[in-house]
């Protein structure tokens, strides 16, 4: 009789399979941070590129108009009753003025700048409207940091006050102001303060007005989508009370009341450790969130101050 021979299976044993799975898991755990770091490095590069392109747009605007664009025009702000004629609330943002210079000419052409683009009207001056359909829920990717995440968009705030807005989207790069509108009674051109920043309401600086070295004066700085209230901007479409960004008062990535996000006018980003800023010389630099407040104040203003030692 033939003798039967039992052949050993060539498959994996359970133990061998578990070992392989464990090795794969360890490799994934080791590689994942590197992959995430690489992706974030790419997003940072894109973010810097966005700001550089915005810098070119600002300089092109200055070349055409001999002045930088206003941060916003006839906003329904706290002091609007002192400078906005009755029925002339407009809420136009500086972002809208830059549209034809950042390859968004068709969108700009379809905006009726004789009408308001937002609803904010704190003092009831009048002139606002619900929205302009051409702007509803429009996103301009150049104005948004790829590291940030969508938050409460499109944003609506129907109540008739300083935060009123309709179907609007957030932007990542804010016009630097020296203070909130509570403290700034006059328009930019009428304000004679000697510690002005480059931007303000209904006006902005000319490059020759910027007395500090251009390598040490900020124009735009990052600001995260999510802050301590969903009402806080800035938004592409229109001014709201939190439109200006105030690194002088609120630093970078400040944690408001333990919420893990900045307050209304706070600068910051989803990048670890700080935020990018555009300087008057066209450079983009990453500002550490632990930067001394005195230094941040110095580089935010355009007057000739005692220059602090800059950490970059």
C-alpha positions in Angstrom: 0.0 0.0 0.0 1.2 3.5 -0.7 2.3 5.5 2.3 0.4 8.8 2.7 2.7 11.8 3.3 1.3 14.8 5.2 2.7 18.0 3.7 3.1 21.1 5.8 1.1 24.1 4.6 3.1 26.9 3.2 0.8 29.6 4.6 1.5 32.0 7.5 0.9 30.8 11.0 -1.3 33.1 13.2 1.8 34.3 15.1 3.7 35.1 12.0 0.7 37.1 10.7 0.4 39.0 13.9 4.1 39.9 13.8 3.7 41.2 10.2 0.7 43.3 11.2 2.6 44.7 14.2 5.6 45.6 12.0 3.3 47.3 9.4 1.6 49.3 12.2 5.0 50.4 13.6 6.1 51.5 10.1 2.9 53.5 9.6 3.3 55.1 13.0 6.8 56.1 12.1 5.9 57.3 8.6 2.7 59.2 9.4 4.3 62.2 11.2 6.7 62.5 8.3 3.9 62.5 5.8 1.9 65.0 7.9 5.0 67.2 8.2 5.6 67.1 4.5 2.0 68.0 3.7 2.1 70.9 6.2 5.4 72.1 4.8 3.7 72.2 1.4 0.7 74.1 2.8 3.1 76.6 4.4 4.8 77.2 1.1 1.4 77.8 -0.6 0.4 80.1 2.2 3.6 82.2 1.8 3.0 82.2 -1.9 -0.6 83.5 -1.4 0.8 86.4 0.7 3.5 87.2 -1.9 0.9 87.4 -4.6 -1.2 89.7 -2.5 1.8 91.8 -1.9 2.3 92.2 -5.7 -1.4 93.1 -6.0 -1.1 95.7 -3.3 1.9 97.3 -5.0 0.1 97.2 -8.4 -2.8 99.0 -6.7 -0.4 101.6 -5.3 1.1 102.0 -8.8 -2.3 102.7 -10.3 -3.7 104.9 -7.5 -0.6 106.2 -5.7 -1.9 104.9 -2.4 -2.6 101.5 -0.9 -6.3 100.4 -0.8 -8.4 101.2 2.2 -9.1 98.4 4.6 -12.8 99.1 4.2 -15.1 101.8 2.8 -18.0 103.4 4.6 -18.4 100.5 7.0 -21.4 100.4 9.4 -18.9 100.8 12.3 -19.2 102.3 15.8 -18.2 105.8 14.7 -20.0 105.7 11.3 -22.4 108.5 12.3 -19.4 110.9 12.4 -18.2 110.3 8.9 -20.7 108.4 6.8 -23.4 110.5 5.2 -27.0 109.3 5.6 -27.8 106.5 3.2 -24.2 105.9 2.3 -23.2 102.7 4.2 -21.3 100.5 1.8 -19.2 97.9 3.8 -16.8 97.4 0.8 -13.6 95.6 1.8 -10.1 96.1 0.5 -10.2 92.5 -0.7 -12.9 93.5 -3.2 -10.7 96.3 -4.5 -7.8 93.9 -5.2 -9.9 91.4 -7.2 -8.9 92.6 -10.7 -5.2 92.4 -9.6 -5.5 88.8 -8.5 -7.1 87.3 -11.6 -10.6 87.9 -10.4 -11.5 90.6 -12.9 -14.9 89.1 -13.9 -16.1 89.0 -10.3 -15.0 92.6 -9.7 -16.7 93.7 -12.8 -20.0 92.3 -11.6 -20.0 94.1 -8.3 -22.1 97.3 -8.1 -19.9 99.5 -6.0 -22.6 102.1 -5.9 -24.5 99.7 -3.6 -23.4 98.2 -0.3 -21.9 94.7 -0.3 -22.9 94.0 3.3 -25.5 94.7 6.0 -23.6 96.0 9.0 -25.0 99.4 10.1 -24.4 99.9 13.8 -25.6 103.5 13.9 -28.5 103.2 11.4 -27.0 105.4 8.8 -28.7 103.5 6.0 -27.7 102.4 2.5 -27.1 98.7 3.1 -28.9 95.9 1.4 -29.3 92.2 2.0 -26.5 91.1 -0.4 -25.3 91.3 -4.0 -26.0 88.0 -5.6 -22.8 88.0 -7.6 -20.9 87.9 -4.2 -23.0 85.4 -2.4 -20.9 82.4 -1.1 -18.0 83.3 -3.3 -14.6 82.0 -2.3 -11.2 83.4 -3.5 -8.7 80.7 -2.8 -5.7 83.1 -2.9 -7.2 84.7 0.2 -7.4 81.5 2.2 -4.6 79.6 3.9 -4.7 75.9 2.9 -3.8 74.8 6.5 -7.0 76.3 7.8 -10.3 74.4 7.9 -13.7 75.5 6.7 -15.8 76.9 9.6 -19.4 78.1 9.5 -19.6 78.9 5.8 -21.3 80.6 4.2 -21.8 82.8 7.2 -25.1 84.6 7.9 -25.8 87.1 10.7 -29.2 88.7 10.1 -29.5 91.0 13.0 -29.2 94.7 12.2 -26.0 95.6 13.9 -22.2 95.7 13.4 -21.9 92.0 12.6 -24.8 91.7 10.1 -23.7 89.9 6.9 -25.2 87.4 4.4 -23.8 84.3 2.6 -20.2 85.4 3.2 -16.9 83.5 3.4 -13.8 84.0 5.5 -10.3 85.1 4.5 -7.0 84.2 6.2 -5.1 87.4 5.7 -6.1 90.5 7.6 -5.3 94.2 7.1 -3.3 95.4 10.1 -4.9 98.2 12.1 -3.5 99.9 15.2 -6.7 99.7 17.2 -10.4 98.7 17.1 -12.9 101.2 15.8 -13.9 102.0 19.4 -10.7 104.0 19.7 -10.4 105.4 16.2 -12.9 108.2 15.8 -11.8 109.5 12.4 -11.1 108.1 9.0 -7.6 107.1 8.1 -6.7 110.4 6.3 -8.2 112.6 9.0 -6.5 110.7 11.8 -3.3 112.6 12.7 -2.0 110.0 15.2 1.8 109.4 14.8 1.5 105.6 15.4 -0.7 104.7 12.5 -0.5 101.4 10.7 -0.6 101.1 6.9 -4.4 100.6 6.6 -7.5 102.1 8.0 -11.1 102.9 7.3 -11.7 104.9 4.1 -8.0 105.3 3.5 -4.5 103.9 3.7 -0.9 104.9 3.5 1.2 105.8 0.5 4.5 104.0 0.4 6.4 107.3 1.0 4.4 107.7 4.3 5.9 104.5 5.7 8.9 105.9 7.5 10.2 102.7 9.2 12.4 100.6 7.1 10.2 98.6 4.7 11.9 95.4 5.9 10.3 95.9 9.3 6.7 97.1 8.6 3.8 94.7 8.3 1.0 95.1 5.8 -1.0 91.9 6.2 -0.9 89.1 8.8 -2.6 85.7 9.0 -5.7 85.3 11.1 -7.6 82.0 11.6 -11.1 81.3 10.4 -12.2 80.2 13.8 -12.2 82.6 16.7 -14.0 82.9 20.0 -17.3 83.7 18.2 -18.6 82.6 14.8 -19.6 86.2 14.1 -16.0 87.3 13.9 -14.4 87.9 10.5 -12.7 89.1 8.4 -14.8 88.2 5.4 -14.3 88.7 1.7 -17.6 90.2 0.9 -18.1 92.9 3.5 -17.0 94.7 6.6 -18.0 93.5 10.0 -17.0 94.8 13.4 -14.1 92.3 13.6 -12.7 93.2 10.1 -9.4 94.8 11.2 -6.6 92.6 12.7 -4.8 94.1 15.7 -1.5 92.3 16.6 -0.6 95.4 18.7 -3.4 94.6 21.2 -3.9 90.8 20.8 -0.5 89.4 19.7 -0.3 86.1 17.7 -2.3 83.0 18.5 -3.5 84.3 21.8 -5.8 81.9 23.6 -9.0 83.7 24.5 -10.4 82.6 27.9 -9.1 79.0 27.4 -11.0 78.4 24.2 -7.9 77.6 22.2 -8.7 80.3 19.7 -8.0 84.0 19.4 -10.4 86.8 20.2 -12.2 88.9 17.6 -9.3 90.9 16.2 -6.6 88.4 16.8 -3.8 87.4 14.5 -2.7 83.7 14.2 -2.9 80.6 12.1 -3.3 76.9 12.1 0.5 76.6 11.5 2.3 75.5 14.7 4.1 78.3 16.6 3.1 81.5 14.8 1.8 83.1 11.6 3.0 84.5 8.3 3.1 88.2 7.7 3.6 90.3 4.5 6.0 93.2 4.9 6.2 96.4 2.9 9.4 95.2 1.0 7.3 92.3 -0.4 8.9 89.7 1.8 6.8 87.1 3.8 8.1 86.0 7.1 6.9 83.6 9.8 6.4 85.5 13.1 6.8 83.5 16.3 3.8 83.6 18.6 6.2 84.3 21.5 7.5 87.4 19.9 7.8 90.3 22.4 4.8 92.6 22.2 7.0 95.7 22.0 8.6 94.3 18.8 5.2 93.4 17.4 4.0 96.9 18.0 7.1 98.4 16.4 6.7 96.4 13.2 2.9 97.1 13.0 3.2 100.9 12.7 4.6 103.0 9.9 6.1 105.9 11.9 9.8 106.2 12.6 10.0 104.5 16.0 13.0 103.4 18.0 13.7 100.2 16.2 13.6 97.1 18.3 16.0 94.3 17.5 14.0 92.1 15.1 14.2 88.3 15.6 14.5 87.5 11.9 
